[in-house]
């Protein structure tokens, strides 16, 4: 999820009457879904099915979505690491 429209590549598909819950009982409206591109340590990640949520204030990544995009994750006490299929660190 993101509130940054410049991350999207191509048109957004409209989403009607869908919301995400945020702090407390607040809800933010999902305004669209599309393909987003994010820059990471190893280059550029193209992520499908990213929600556009104006006012969100942060970018949220799904571990499942990253794995579906072909990445593999591991973590230690300091950080989460995502590697591509060739084992290169990308995030």
Secondary structure, DSSP 8 states (H G I E B T S, - for coil): -BS-GGGEEEEEE---S-EEE-STT-EEE--EEEEEEEEETTEEEEEEEEEE-TT--S----HHHHHHTT-EEEE-SS-EEEE-TT--B--
